[in-house]
Amino acid sequence: MFYYVLKYVLLGPLLRLVFRPRIQGLEHVPATGAAIVAGNHLSFADHFLMPAILKRRITFLAKAEYFTGPGIKGRLTAFFFRSVGQIPVDRSGKEAGKAAIREGLGVLSKDELLGIYPEGTRSHDGRLYKGKVGVAVMALRAEVPVIPCAMIGTFEAQPPGRKIPKVHPVSIRFGKPLDFSRYAGMENEKAILRAITDEIMYAILTLSEQEYVDRYASDVKAAEAAEKAALAKGRRFPRLPQR
């Protein structure tokens, strides 16, 4: 119930009024039946804008940190995500990934829309990163189409670290459904899963026109953080000149 109150009464009309999102390809989202909507992830605002413009309810796999934050803000965030039916996902390892797949398949088994960000995390620099194969596993096991989606302008509206979004033109593009039935029964083949995921990411890239990086975003973030830490340590403890 709270989902529909937000969508049609509280948050949805406000988002449409402020951002006036330009929508393309909405007809590609099926009116009934299970499907995966796979999109790029540029901003915290993505969680709200896409559901606001879809005619059907969509359930996202949301990172577990949204449900475990400290203080009043953390409790409010957790309440919000639980109220709108989003599913917490632990991203800490292989077993956590299996749990996320189980949860996603549960949504699809009820003939609902499942929203997923194959990159696994928000882009920290506006580029599109390599997708993880969980989306391919779910598409094959549930035997459902994948609708690619591109969020455009949300990075500029709410880049990392910005608490309140600013007014900025936003576009949301949906591509034609991708059918992977030709790979039925091959969900345990690593090469097949990689090929499917890469096809999905290429469809997203075509819609978003982002710069593509063939590395996982989490790895790039970790490498950049380590580099910054090393530079900071070097500034604190400069090397003494050698005699």
Backbone as a ProteinNet text record, in pm:
[ID]
protein_1_A
[PRIMARY]
MFYYVLKYVLLGPLLRLVFRPRIQGLEHVPATGAAIVAGNHLSFADHFLMPAILKRRITFLAKAEYFTGPGIKGRLTAFFFRSVGQIPVDRSGKEAGKAAIREGLGVLSKDELLGIYPEGTRSHDGRLYKGKVGVAVMALRAEVPVIPCAMIGTFEAQPPGRKIPKVHPVSIRFGKPLDFSRYAGMENEKAILRAITDEIMYAILTLSEQEYVDRYASDVKAAEAAEKAALAKGRRFPRLPQR
[TERTIARY]
82.6	0	86.6	190.6	277.1	346.6	377.8	440.7	354.1	224.6	135.2	104.2	104.3	87.1	204.3	325.2	444	439.7	404.7	409.6	308.6	187	80.1	40	79.8	34.3	149.5	253.3	357.9	479.2	556.7	686.2	677.9	596.9	589.4	555	443.9	409	516.4	581.5	686.5	805.5	846.8	959.7	928.2	807.7	768.9	767.6	723.2	714.8	853.1	942.6	1074.5	1165.5	1170.5	1267.2	1208.7	1076.9	1010.8	1086.9	1100.4	1182.6	1127.6	1217.8	1181.2	1190.8	1081	1073.1	1073.1	1154	1158.5	1152.4	1073.4	1070	990.4	900.8	822.9	738.1	704.7	624.2	698.3	829.5	907.1	893.2	841.4	820.1	687.7	687	563.1	457.5	332.1	222.1	194.1	225.6	203.4	321	330.7	432.4	565.1	646	776.2	876.2	961.7	1069.4	1171.1	1293.1	1400.6	1426.7	1428.6	1469.2	1611.6	1707.4	1848.8	1898.6	1946.9	1986.5	2122.4	2169.8	2290.3	2253.1	2352.1	2324.3	2418.1	2362.5	2442.7	2419.3	2304.8	2267.8	2169.8	2167.1	2067.4	1926.6	1912.1	1781.3	1724.8	1809.6	1761.3	1654	1669	1575.4	1432.9	1419.2	1287.4	1231.8	1318.7	1271.7	1215.9	1286.2	1235.3	1100.3	1085.6	953.6	844.1	880.9	780.1	717.3	793.1	740.2	686.7	719.2	668.5	521.7	445.6	304.8	287.3	383.5	377.7	468.9	441	530.6	659.5	770.9	899.7	970.4	1029.2	1103	1251.8	1328.4	1472.8	1545.3	1658.2	1751.7	1838.6	1820.3	1890.5	2000.2	2109.8	2221.4	2179.4	2232.8	2192.8	2221.2	2320.7	2356.9	2241	2148.5	2032.9	1940.8	1954	1864.7	1930.6	2059.9	2132.8	2204.8	2171.6	2238	2208.8	2303.6	2285.6	2201	2150.5	2082	1944.1	1887.5	1753.1	1748.1	1850.4	1854.2	1855.5	1935.6	1943.4	1810.7	1742.8	1613.4	1508.5	1511.1	1414.9	1438.9	1567.4	1600.9	1555.7	1582.8	1541.9	1389.9	1319.4	1173	1120.9	1181.2	1136.4	1154.4	1272.9	1298.6	1214.7	1192.9	1106.7	962.4	917.1	778.1	744.8	842.6	815.9	855.5	882.8	902.6	1035.5	1138.4	1269.8	1340.9	1428.8	1491.5	1637.2	1678.6	1819.5	1909.7	2025.5	2121.2	2257.6	2312.6	2448.7	2545	2636.8	2727.4	2868.6	2879.6	3012.1	3084.3	3017.7	3089.3	3003.9	3060.2	2994.8	2863.1	2859	2735.7	2627.9	2671.8	2576.5	2515.6	2596.6	2546.5	2441.2	2461.8	2363.7	2231.1	2240.4	2119.6	2043	2116.6	2052.6	1979.2	2039.8	1975.9	1847.8	1853.1	1731.9	1620.5	1654.4	1554.1	1495.7	1583.2	1536.6	1445.3	1481.5	1397.4	1261.8	1260.4	1133.1	1039.1	1094.4	1013.4	960	1047.2	1007.8	906.3	912.8	818.3	675.1	660.8	527	482	550.9	517.3	529.1	629.4	650.1	774	791.4	911.1	1021	1140.6	1256.5	1354.3	1393.4	1492	1629.3	1729.8	1865.1	1966.4	2073.5	2185.1	2301.7	2325.4	2429.9	2569.2	2597.2	2729.7	2754.3	2646.6	2659.6	2676.1	2699.6	2717.9	2700.6	2683.1	2671.2	2804	2794.3	2913.9	2959.3	3087.5	3139.5	3188.5	3192.3	3243.7	3159.6	3042	2951.9	2976	3078.2	3105.1	3029.4	3015.9	2948.9	3054.4	3033.8	3133.4	3084.2	3174.4	3148.6	3037.2	2947.6	2835.5	2870	2805.4	2821.4	2715.7	2746.7	2668.2	2539.7	2511.8	2389.6	2264.5	2262.6	2145.5	2125.5	2232.7	2222.4	2169.2	2216.4	2169.7	2018.4	1971	1827.3	1745.6	1795	1721.8	1704.8	1809.1	1800.8	1716.3	1736.6	1661.5	1512.4	1478.8	1337.7	1276	1361.3	1315.8	1233.8	1295.3	1227.5	1312.3	1248.8	1325.5	1393.7	1494.4	1564.2	1542.8	1488.9	1468.2	1580.8	1668.3	1775.8	1718.9	1778.4	1731.2	1851	1839	1945.9	1891.1	1952	1923	2024.9	1976.2	2063.4	2036.4	2139.9	2125.3	2114.8	2094.9	2081.7	2215.3	2325.5	2456.8	2479.3	2440.7	2455.5	2357.2	2239.7	2139	2178.4	2238.5	2277.9	2403.9	2519.8	2645	2677.8	2772.2	2809.8	2845.4	2790.3	2818.2	2715.7	2633.9	2533	2406.9	2362	2248.2	2115.5	2098.4	1972.4	1993.8	1914.3	1933	1906.7	1975.3	1947.7	1865.1	1798.2	1715.8	1806.6	1787.5	1868.4	1786.6	1795.5	1719.6	1754.9	1652	1670.8	1595.6	1659.5	1594.7	1603.6	1499.8	1498.4	1461.4	1551.6	1531	1522.6	1423.4	1407.8	1431.2	1507.1	1533	1441.8	1452	1371.3	1411.3	1313.1	1344.2	1447.1	1539	1641.6	1597.9	1591.9	1546.8	1668.2	1684.6	1799.4	1755.4	1638.1	1586.4	1677.2	1757.6	1849.4	1956.2	1972.7	2071.7	2006.6	1884	1811.4	1893.3	1898.2	1969.8	2119.1	2169.2	2313.3	2353	2270.7	2298.3	2421	2479.8	2602.7	2727.7	2710.4	2823.6	2877.1	2996.6	3052.2	3063.9	3107.2	3123.9	2990.2	2885.6	2751.8	2702.1	2720.6	2676.4	2748.7	2879	2955.2	2905.5	2875.8	2828.4	2693.3	2604.1	2471.6	2486	2567.2	2585.3	2645	2742.8	2805.1	2703.5	2614.3	2511	2416.4	2382	2295.7	2365.2	2492.7	2566.7	2583.8	2600.4	2613.6	2481.7	2369.6	2239.2	2220.9	2262.8	2255.4	2346.3	2466.3	2562.7	2507.8	2443.4	2385.7	2280.8	2202.5	2098	2155	2254.9	2305.8	2413.8	2487	2598.2	2706.9	2725.6	2832	2966	3070.6	3201.3	3202.7	3254.2	3253.2	3391.6	3392	3515.3	3501.2	3589.9	3579.9	3644.8	3603.4	3646.7	3527.4	3527.6	3419.8	3435.3	3323.7	3327.4	3382.5	3348.8	3397.5	3549.5	3607.5	3753.4	3819.2	3761.1	3816.5	3807.4	3694.1	3678.5	3782.4	3802.2	3899.1	4040.5	4073.6	4208.4	4230.8	4131.7	4145.1	4154	4077.1	4083.1	4219.6	4274.8	4407.4	4513.8	4499.9	4595.9	4590.2	4469.5	4454.7	4513.9	4490.2	4543.6	4696.1	4754.6	4900.3	4957.5	4889.4	4935.1	4926.4	4816	4799.3	4907.2	4938.9	5043	5178.5	5201.7	5327.8	5342.7	5231.9	5238.2	5264	5211.3	5232.7	5374	5428.6	5562.4	5651.1	5691.7	5775.1	5908	5955.4	6083.2	6195.4	6287	6400.2	6499.6	6559.8	6656.8	6775.3	6819	6933.3	7064	7162.3	7293.3	7379.8
-120.3	0	126.2	128.4	246	272.2	165	178.1	264	235	306	447.1	466.6	602.1	689.4	636.2	710.7	736.5	633.9	642	741.3	739.1	817.3	942.7	951.7	1064.1	1151.6	1091.8	1169.9	1194.8	1090.4	1108.7	1115.7	1029.4	1022.2	1154.9	1219.3	1348.2	1454.7	1454.6	1552	1531.2	1405.5	1376.7	1414.4	1386.6	1422.1	1573.5	1645.1	1790.6	1854.2	1805.4	1866.6	1830.6	1701.8	1656.6	1649.7	1639.4	1625.4	1526.2	1402.7	1305.5	1277.8	1269.2	1234.9	1083.7	1021.1	875.8	826.8	726.8	665.4	513.1	450.6	304.7	238	310	250.6	133.5	135.4	26	-107.5	-105.8	-229.8	-304	-237.4	-303.6	-377.7	-510.3	-587.4	-546.9	-547.8	-508.9	-614.9	-738.1	-848.7	-945.2	-1032.6	-1136.5	-1092.3	-1191.3	-1164.7	-1114	-1023	-970.4	-902.8	-894.6	-825	-692.7	-584.5	-455	-430.6	-431.6	-417.7	-281	-200.9	-64.8	-25.4	87.3	147.7	213.6	242.3	296.4	413.6	534.2	655.9	735.1	711.7	799.7	731.3	777.7	729.2	758.5	864.4	902.6	798.9	711	608.7	521.3	494.7	408.6	463.4	594.4	656.9	694.4	739	788.3	677.6	565.6	459.4	405.4	369.3	323.6	428.3	556.7	662.4	667.8	626.3	639	506.5	394.8	266.3	249.7	187.3	163.5	47.8	-43.8	-159.2	-138.8	-213.1	-214	-286.9	-237	-302.5	-316.7	-432.8	-460.4	-465.1	-386.3	-381.4	-464.4	-519.3	-576.3	-461.1	-420.1	-303.8	-349.4	-275	-315.1	-315	-411.6	-433	-311.8	-230.2	-113.6	-15.6	-15.7	73	33	-90.4	-142	-147.3	-114.1	-131.8	-5.7	108.7	233.4	274.9	345.2	386.7	513.5	536.4	662	674.5	793.8	820.8	809.2	863.5	856.6	712.5	629.2	488.6	417.5	446	381.3	427.2	555.9	607	547.2	536.1	476.7	331.6	256.4	115.7	103.2	191	188.1	213.3	310.4	343.7	225.1	166.5	58.1	-65.1	-92.6	-207	-179.3	-56.5	-21.1	-32	-4.3	-12.4	-148.8	-244.7	-382.1	-413.7	-333.2	-361.4	-468.7	-542.4	-659.5	-630.5	-646.4	-622.7	-731.8	-691.1	-785.9	-762.8	-868.3	-863.5	-883	-788	-794.3	-836.7	-905.6	-929.9	-1052.1	-1138	-1255.8	-1344.9	-1461.3	-1553.5	-1604.8	-1645	-1696	-1587.8	-1464.2	-1352.5	-1336.5	-1357.4	-1348.7	-1454.3	-1573.9	-1680.7	-1645.2	-1582.8	-1541.8	-1436.8	-1345.1	-1241.9	-1304.2	-1405.3	-1473.4	-1542.2	-1605.8	-1671.1	-1569.8	-1455.6	-1352.5	-1301.1	-1278	-1229.5	-1328.5	-1456.1	-1558.9	-1567.5	-1538.8	-1537.5	-1430.5	-1313.6	-1205.5	-1246.5	-1301.8	-1339.7	-1453.5	-1541.1	-1653.8	-1606	-1481	-1423	-1338	-1354.3	-1281	-1129.8	-1087.1	-945.2	-895	-763.2	-702	-697	-735.8	-728	-626.4	-531.1	-432.3	-468.8	-458.7	-494.4	-406	-375.3	-300.3	-397.6	-447.3	-549.5	-506.4	-376.2	-330.7	-364	-380.9	-419	-304.3	-184.6	-67.5	57.2	170.9	295.7	333.5	389	441.6	566.7	572.4	686	798.4	772.7	874.3	892.5	831	848.5	752.5	666.2	570.8	440.2	358.2	228.8	120.4	35	-66.5	-207.6	-300	-440.3	-496.3	-573.4	-630	-762.9	-790.4	-918.8	-1016.4	-1146	-1244.5	-1288.5	-1236.5	-1276.1	-1251.1	-1142.8	-1111.7	-1219.8	-1273.9	-1380.6	-1509.1	-1541.2	-1660.4	-1653	-1538.9	-1523.6	-1528.3	-1465.6	-1466	-1607.9	-1691	-1827.2	-1916.7	-1906.2	-1993.9	-1961.3	-1833.7	-1794.4	-1794.5	-1804.4	-1803.5	-1677.1	-1563.2	-1434.6	-1342.7	-1245.7	-1148.6	-1045.4	-982	-873.8	-745.7	-643.1	-513.8	-420.7	-380.8	-287.2	-148.2	-78.1	55.8	147.1	270.3	368.4	491.3	524.9	649.9	752.4	866.9	971.1	1101.9	1161.7	1289	1277.4	1156.3	1143.7	1160.5	1129.7	1151.2	1299.8	1382.1	1527.3	1582.1	1520.7	1567.5	1535.7	1418.9	1379.6	1293.7	1356	1279.9	1225.8	1133.2	1078	1187.9	1176.6	1273.5	1384.7	1404	1509.6	1455.7	1519.8	1471.5	1499.1	1621.3	1661.4	1681.2	1614.5	1630.2	1773.7	1815.3	1944.4	1923.2	2027	2016.5	2004.1	1897.9	1873.7	1786.9	1811.1	1729	1580.9	1497.4	1353.4	1280.1	1179.6	1093	949.1	872.7	729.7	655.5	569.9	497.8	347.4	284.7	139.4	81.4	-26.9	-92.3	-211.4	-270.8	-388.3	-504.1	-586.8	-702.6	-794.4	-841.7	-935.6	-1076.8	-1163.8	-1302.1	-1395.1	-1469.5	-1559.9	-1705.7	-1734.3	-1871.1	-1968	-1915.5	-2002.3	-2063.7	-2008.7	-2060.8	-2142.4	-2186.4	-2260	-2379.6	-2394.9	-2506.6	-2487.3	-2369.6	-2345.3	-2248.7	-2238.8	-2140	-2172.1	-2291	-2326.1	-2311.7	-2265.1	-2246.4	-2103.2	-2089.9	-1957.4	-1871.9	-1932.6	-1856.1	-1803.6	-1884.4	-1842.6	-1727.8	-1738.3	-1632.1	-1501.2	-1513.2	-1392.2	-1329.9	-1414.8	-1364.5	-1294.7	-1353.3	-1292.5	-1159	-1157.7	-1034.2	-924.7	-959.5	-860.7	-807.7	-894.4	-849.3	-749.9	-778.3	-686.5	-552.5	-557.2	-433.7	-352.6	-422.2	-350.2	-280.3	-346.4	-284.1	-160	-168.5	-52.1	59.4	21.2	117.8	189.7	116.2	176.1	280.4	251.8	344.6	465.5	441	547.2	632.7	574.3	642.7	684.1	605.2	631.6	580.4	623.1	562.2	428.8	324.1	190.6	153.7	90.3	42.6	-107.4	-187.2	-332.9	-384.3	-326.4	-368.8	-354.5	-430.6	-416.3	-285	-216.1	-86.8	-99	-207.5	-225.6	-237.2	-302.6	-315.5	-179.6	-101.7	30.3	120.7	117.3	198.1	159.8	29.5	-17.2	25.3	15.9	54.5	203.6	283.6	428.6	467.8	398.8	427.5	392.8	279.7	239.1	338.1	386.6	483.4	614	658.9	781.5	764.1	647.1	620.3	620.8	562.5	558.7	699	780.8	918.1	998.3	977.9	1049	1007	878.2	828.6	886.3	898.1	954.2	1099.8	1171.9	1313.7	1330.6	1236.5	1245.9	1207.5	1110.4	1062	1074.8	1195.2	1213.3	1140.8	1089.2	1018.1	1120.2	1083.7	1170.4	1165.2	1275.4	1274.6	1186.7	1109.9	1019.4	1096.3	1061	1124.2	1050.6
0	0	0	84.7	93.3	-39.9	-112.6	-244.2	-335.5	-339.5	-430.6	-381.4	-249.6	-196.3	-239.6	-228.3	-272.7	-423.5	-499.2	-644.6	-700.6	-648.4	-709.9	-632.4	-505.2	-422.8	-374.1	-318.1	-252	-341	-366.7	-431.9	-583.7	-642.6	-787.9	-854.3	-815.5	-876.9	-856.9	-739.2	-712.4	-806.4	-824.5	-913.3	-1057.1	-1099.8	-1236.6	-1255.1	-1153.3	-1161.3	-1162.9	-1077.8	-1063.2	-1180.6	-1215.6	-1316	-1456.8	-1466.2	-1596.9	-1685.5	-1638.1	-1711.6	-1851.4	-1946.4	-2082.9	-2096.2	-2135.7	-2138.2	-2282.6	-2309.5	-2441.8	-2428.8	-2511.6	-2517.3	-2408.1	-2342.3	-2232.9	-2281.8	-2411	-2466.9	-2466.2	-2445.3	-2442.2	-2309.8	-2207	-2077.3	-2084.5	-2067.7	-2083	-1979.5	-2023	-1934.3	-1828.9	-1859.6	-1766.1	-1775.1	-1676.5	-1677.6	-1619.8	-1587.6	-1526.1	-1628.8	-1584	-1667.6	-1578.1	-1627.7	-1557.8	-1628.2	-1552.6	-1605.6	-1556	-1647.4	-1612	-1657.5	-1562.4	-1597.1	-1546	-1596.8	-1540.6	-1407.5	-1326.4	-1192.8	-1167.6	-1178.4	-1168.7	-1041.8	-975.5	-866.6	-772.8	-648.1	-552.3	-603.7	-683.8	-736.5	-832	-888.2	-980.6	-916.6	-785.3	-713.9	-718.3	-733.6	-727.3	-864	-952.5	-1081.8	-1169.5	-1180.4	-1266.2	-1217.8	-1088.7	-1043.8	-1062.6	-1056.5	-1068.7	-1207.3	-1309.6	-1445.1	-1500.5	-1436.2	-1482.9	-1444.2	-1531.1	-1502.1	-1404.6	-1402.3	-1312.9	-1193.1	-1088.9	-973.8	-1011	-962.7	-983.6	-849	-825.8	-702.6	-734	-660.6	-681	-575.9	-616.8	-520.8	-472.6	-347.4	-292.1	-196.4	-192.8	-107.1	39.7	114.3	252.9	340.9	301.6	383.2	397.9	301.4	311.5	427.5	473.6	576.8	714.2	721.2	846.5	892	831.5	868.1	1011.5	1076.8	1216.1	1227.9	1348.5	1378.6	1316.5	1332.5	1282.6	1130.2	1063.2	918	869.8	936.4	898	915.9	1026.7	1051.7	951.4	917.5	819.6	681.9	645	515.3	510	616.5	621.5	614.4	686.4	684.4	544.2	477.4	342.3	248.6	246.6	152.4	182.8	311.7	345.4	305.6	326.4	297.6	149.7	64.5	-79	-136.5	-47.3	-90	-151.8	-126.1	-183.2	-99.9	-164.9	-102.8	-70.7	56.2	90.5	35.7	-16.6	-73.6	-11.1	46.4	99.5	-16.6	-37.4	-152.2	-111.7	1.9	58.6	3.8	-73.8	-122.1	-209.4	-245.7	-338.1	-283.6	-155.9	-97.6	-94	-69.6	-70.6	-208.8	-313.6	-449.2	-477.4	-424.7	-442.6	-374.4	-257.7	-186.5	-266.1	-329	-410.1	-528.3	-589.8	-701.9	-655.9	-539.4	-486.8	-465.3	-407.4	-382.6	-514.6	-612.2	-741.3	-810.3	-804.7	-865.5	-795.6	-666.2	-593.5	-646.1	-677.5	-734.3	-871.4	-954.5	-1090.1	-1090.3	-989.8	-983.2	-961	-915	-893	-1011.2	-1126	-1249.2	-1231.4	-1154.7	-1129.4	-1203.8	-1201.2	-1258.5	-1153.5	-1193.3	-1106	-1162.8	-1081.1	-1122.4	-1069.5	-1154.5	-1112.3	-1182.9	-1112.8	-1169.8	-1186.8	-1307.5	-1325.8	-1282.6	-1280.3	-1235.7	-1088.8	-1013.2	-872.8	-776.2	-826.7	-742.6	-828.5	-763.3	-839.1	-904.6	-1024.4	-1090	-1015.4	-982.5	-906.8	-996.9	-1129.1	-1219.7	-1346	-1348.4	-1462	-1576.7	-1567.2	-1673.7	-1648.2	-1752.5	-1740.8	-1724.1	-1622.4	-1590.6	-1624.4	-1620.8	-1652.8	-1564.7	-1625.1	-1550.9	-1486	-1374.8	-1307.3	-1360.1	-1356.6	-1430.9	-1360.5	-1241.1	-1171.1	-1253.2	-1329.2	-1412	-1517.3	-1571.2	-1670.9	-1608.5	-1489.6	-1419.2	-1398	-1350.5	-1323.9	-1452	-1557.9	-1684.5	-1738.3	-1726.9	-1777.6	-1688	-1558.3	-1467.7	-1467.5	-1473.1	-1471	-1610.2	-1712.7	-1852.5	-1881.9	-1852	-1870.3	-1957.8	-2023.3	-2102.8	-2013.6	-2069.2	-1999.6	-2078.9	-2011.7	-2076.3	-2033.8	-2127.5	-2091.3	-2065.7	-1971.3	-1935.8	-1911.7	-1956.5	-1936.2	-1866.5	-1754	-1684.4	-1733.6	-1778.1	-1832.8	-1759.4	-1703.8	-1634.1	-1483.9	-1430.8	-1285.4	-1214.1	-1284.4	-1222.8	-1198.2	-1295.3	-1280.6	-1177.8	-1169.2	-1073.4	-929.4	-909.2	-773.9	-779.7	-798.8	-801	-662	-652.7	-522	-422.7	-302.1	-196.7	-185.2	-288.5	-283.2	-216.2	-108.6	-31.8	-101.9	-151.7	-212.8	-362	-446.3	-591.2	-635.3	-740.5	-801.2	-927.2	-970.2	-1089.9	-1211.9	-1285.9	-1405.7	-1500.5	-1631.5	-1726.7	-1713.6	-1711.6	-1696.3	-1807	-1862.4	-1961.1	-1913.3	-1943.3	-1911.1	-2038.8	-2083.9	-2209	-2184	-2244.4	-2238	-2377.5	-2383.3	-2510.4	-2532.4	-2650	-2681.5	-2590.6	-2551	-2465	-2530.2	-2449.1	-2495.1	-2457.9	-2558.1	-2539.5	-2540.8	-2431.3	-2420.9	-2416.4	-2469.6	-2466.8	-2543.2	-2636.2	-2712.2	-2622.3	-2502.1	-2408.4	-2295.6	-2316.1	-2211.6	-2162.6	-2030.4	-1969.7	-1956.3	-1993.4	-1988.8	-1876.7	-1772.3	-1668.1	-1583.9	-1602.8	-1530.9	-1617	-1740.2	-1830.8	-1815.6	-1762.7	-1735.4	-1861.2	-1969.4	-2093.7	-2144.8	-2129.8	-2173	-2086.7	-1955.6	-1864.5	-1894.3	-1924.6	-1957.2	-2087	-2186.5	-2315.3	-2300.6	-2221.9	-2200	-2129.4	-2024.7	-1948	-2034.4	-2115.7	-2204.2	-2306.5	-2353.4	-2446.8	-2379.2	-2255.3	-2179.1	-2159	-2120.3	-2096.2	-2224.4	-2337.2	-2464.3	-2499.5	-2470.4	-2495.9	-2409.4	-2282.4	-2193.2	-2244.7	-2287.3	-2339.6	-2462.8	-2551.1	-2670.8	-2634.9	-2530.7	-2488	-2414	-2329.2	-2240.9	-2305.7	-2403.1	-2469.6	-2371.1	-2265.8	-2169.2	-2221.4	-2156.7	-2179.3	-2106.3	-2170.3	-2110.1	-2056.1	-1940.2	-1877.5	-1855.2	-1914.3	-1904.7	-1776.5	-1665.6	-1532.5	-1439.2	-1330.6	-1232.8	-1157.2	-1139.4	-1071.3	-929.9	-861.4	-724.3	-721.1	-821.8	-827.1	-852.6	-942.9	-973.6	-851.4	-782.6	-661.3	-556.7	-537	-437.5	-474.4	-602.7	-647.1	-629.1	-661.3	-645.9	-498.6	-413.3	-270.1	-213.1	-258.3	-211.2	-256.4	-379.2	-431	-352	-321.2	-241.6	-102.7	-44	89.4	87.1	-18.4	-29.2	-46.6	-127.1	-146.8	-17.7	55.9	183.8	283.2	285.1	375.4	337.4	205.9	160	196.8	196.7	235	383.2	463.3	608.1	646.6	572	603.5	479.7	447.3	326.7	341.8	229.1	230.5	252	341.1	369.1	252.4	218.5	107.5	141.2	42.8	63.6	45	123.4	114	13
[MASK]
+++++++++++++++++++++++++++++++++++++++++++++++++++++++++++++++++++++++++++++++++++++++++++++++++++++++++++++++++++++++++++++++++++++++++++++++++++++++++++++++++++++++++++++++++++++++++++++++++++++++++++++++++++++++++++++++++++++++++++++++++++

